Amino acid sequence: MKLVDCVSEVEQQLHRANLYFGHGTDNARDEAAWLVMAASGINVGTFDGDWAQELSVRQLTETKNLVLKRIQSRQPLAYILNSAWFAETEFYIDERAIVPRSHIGEWIPECFEPWLDPTGVRDVLDLCTGGGCIAVALALVLNQASFDAVDISKDALAVAAINARRHAVSNRIRLIQSDLFTALPDRRYDLILCNPPYVADQLMDELPIEYSHEPEIAFSSGSDGLTIIRRVLAESRMHLTQRGMLVVEAGSAALSVESEWPTVPFTWLMSASGESVVFVLSADELDAYGQHFV
């Protein structure tokens, strides 16, 4: 069977199984291609586009087994493969940390220009780092910067350590177990990034089965999804340099952010998919509107 035909067949199987796609792909076709190539030993990152290549009996058997595991377990494919792509980079992932898919990754290759001058960035903080993908991806771009990657979960930090080693940036990323800024009393940064828990209680009950394999602590954030975001906004200014910048993904709580602080001039970055769920605030803006977050 040709690769293209195998992908089409797997796509139909995934459709019929009524799976959820949102942990590295957002549709059955893309997930089928990823699954078949992984099972066949084809490197997704260096794939040469030869969709007409013939797959061997062994490759087809591996594909069948992987499809069966995905359907029966309802695990995100990223966990089954221990692999996820983020900001054009491949990372290790397992169930100790959330599968990386933050919209923040879209602005990492350009270092958030024009909102940020990357030449002035020396110290970076990645709050709620999870598997460390934001910190590591940005460290690969900002060669001159040092990073603190913080998470409350010791297990998630173990995954972050694997990724920092894999991409040879361990010497520039300090992994810290902390409840947000608690273990960073005197530290200041030119850039603070945060992809926090932002799922409201009602939405938690409606999440597809695939989400149940991820740490609940990475999602749940109170009745309106703002429990952690409130703290980040209230505390971040004292940890930013004078020209520093705060970047936060609000996700499903984006509308709640606007409703809670209607007079604050959040700059919302639009993603390639047309979603505006990541906001930016400068240190000056936090100075001017900080009283709203107390």
N, C-alpha and C positions, 0 to 999 in steps of 0.2 A: 504494500500500500504506500502511496506517495504521502509525503508530509502534509501537504495541503488537504488531502482527502481525510487523513487521520484527524487533523484539527477540526474539520467540519463535522466528522462523526462524534468526536468528543464534545464539541459545542452542543450538539443536540442532546447528548446524554446529560450534560450539566443543566441544560434548560429543563428537561423533563424531570429532573430531581428537585427542581424548585429551590436551588441554592441561592445564597446571598453573595453578591460580588461587591467588594468594597475594601478589600485588604491587600491592595497592590494592583488590582484591576477593578473596573466598574461594569464589566459586561462578560457574558459567557464566551464570546469569541476570543477576546484577549486572554482570558484565563485558560481556555482550551489550548491556545498556542503556547502559553507559558508552561502549562502542564506537560504537553506532549514533548516539547523541546527539552524540558528538564528530565523527563523519563528516558528520553533518547540520548542523553548526554550531549545535547547541542547547547553551546554557550549562548544564552540570550543576548549578552552584551556584545558578542562578536559575530552574531549570525550574519551570513553573507547573502541572505535573501533567496536561497535556493529552495523554494517551496516544492519543486518537482522531485526532489531527491527521494529515493526509495528507502523505506524503513525496514529493518531486519525483523525477523521473528522475535528476537530477544527484545528489541526496542518496542515492538507492539505489545509484547507480554508485560513489560515494565509499565507501559502506558495504561494497559487494562488494570493492573494492580493499583496504580496511583489514582486512577479515576474511582475505583471501588472504595479506596480509603477516604478520598475526599467526600464522596457521597454518603458513606456510612457514618463517618465520624463528625461531619459538618465542621471540621476544623478549617480555619483559613489555610489556603494552600501555602502561604508563607511559613506557617508553623510546620507543616508536613515536610517542606523542603529545607527548613532552617535557613531561609534566604528571602530577602526583601530588597527591592530597589527604591532608593530615595535620593532626590537631588542628583540624579544621573550616576549614582554610585550603588554598588551592591553591599548589603550588610548581612551579618549573621543575626538571626532572631529566633527566640523560642518563647514558650508561654510565660516566662518570668517577666516579660516586658510587652507592652502594646506593640502591635504591628505598625511600623512607621508609615504615615500617610499624611502628615501635616502639610497644609497649603504653604507653610513657611518655606518649604523646600524649593518652591518655584523662584524665590528671590535670592537664594543662596549663591548660585553661580555668578550673579552680578553684584553680590555683596550689598543688596538693598539700595543700590544707586537708583535715582538721585537723592533719596531721602537721607542717605548716609555717605560720608566720605570715608571709604575703606582705608585710605592711607593714614587716617588718624586713629584707627582702632588698634589698641594694644591689649586691652583686657576685656574678655567676654564672659558673660554668665549665661548658661543654659539651664533654666529652672524647669523642673519636671522632665528631666532629660530622658527618662525611660531607658531604652537601649542605646542611648548616646548618639543617635543618628544625626540630629541637628548639630551638635557640637563637633562631631567628627567631620561631617560634610563641610562645615564652615572652616574648620581648621585646615582642610585641604586647599581651601581658597585663600584664606588669610594666613599666609606663611609666617608673618611677623607677630601674630597675636598669641596670647596665652589664654587658657580657658579654665573656668570652673564649671563642672557639670554636676548638678545637684538633683537628688531625688530622695524621697522619703523611704523608698523601697530598696533594701539591701540586695534583693534578688535582681531587680532591674539594673542596678549598678554593676552587678557581675556580668550582665550581658553587655553593658556599655564598655566594660574593661576589655572584653573580647574584641569589640569593634575598634577600639582605640589601638589595640595591639595589631590587629589585622591591617590597619591602614597606616601603621607606623607613626602615630601622633601621640602615643602615650606620654612622651616627654613634655608635651605642651597642654595636656588635659589632666586636671586634677579632679578626681571623682570624690564627691562629698555626700555622705548621707545626712540629710537635713530636711526639716519641715520648712520649706521655702527658705527664707533668709535667716532662720534661727542660728545656724552655725557660721554665719557670715557677718558678724556684728560690725566690723570696721572696713569691709571691702567695698570698693567702688569700681564701676565698670563703664567702659565706653559704649557697650552694647549689652542689653539684657534681652534675652529671648525666652518665651515661655509658651509651651503648648500644654495648658493645664487641663485638668478634668473640667468639663463644662456641660455635662448632660444632666438635665433636670430629672427629678425623681419620676415623674410621669413617663418621660421618654425612656428611662431605664427599663421600665416594665414592657416596653414595646420593641426593644432591640431584637434583631434576628438571632437565631441560635449561635451563629458563628461568633458573636460578641461574647458569649458565655465562656469561651476558651481564653479570653484576655482578662488581665487583672481588673477587677471591678473598681479598685482604687484609682485606676487611670481614667475612669469615666465619671463616676458619680460626684455631683457637686451641688446637692441641696435642692430645695423646692423650685428654684428658678435657674439653676445652673451657674450661679454667680459666686458661690461660696469662696472659691479659690481666687477667682478674678478680682473680687473685692480686696482681698488681702494683697495681691500683687500690685494693684493700683495704689493702695494706701501706703505700701512700704517701699516701693521701688525707687522713689526719688532720692531717698537717703543713701541709695547704693549706686546712683548714677553720677558720672563726672558732669561737669558743667555743660559740656556739649554732647552728653550721652543721649542714647535713644532706647526706647522700650518698644519691643515687638511682641504682640500677644495674639495667639489664635483663639477666637471666641467661639468658633464653630456654631453649633445649634443654639448657643446663647447670644449670638450677635444682636438679634432684635432686643433681647433683654438688656444688653449693654446700652443700646441707644435709648431705651425707655427709662432706664435707671438714671442715666446722666445725660439728659437731652441738651444741655448747654455746653458740654465738653466737645471741642472740635476734633474728634477722632478722625484720623486719616485711614480710610479703609482701602486696602489693596485688593484689586480685582484679579482673581485667578484666571487661568486659561479656560476654565470651565464656566466662567462668568459669575462665580461666587465671590462675595466680598465678606469674608469672615475673619480676616487678619487685620488688626489695627496697629497703627504706629502713633506714638506720642514722644515728643522730644522732652528733654529735661526742662527747657523753658516753658513748655506747655504744662508740664506737671507742676512747675512752680506757680504758674498762673491759675491753675484750676485744682490745685491740690486739696483745697478746703472741701471740694465736693466728694472726696474719697475718704475723708476721716470718719 
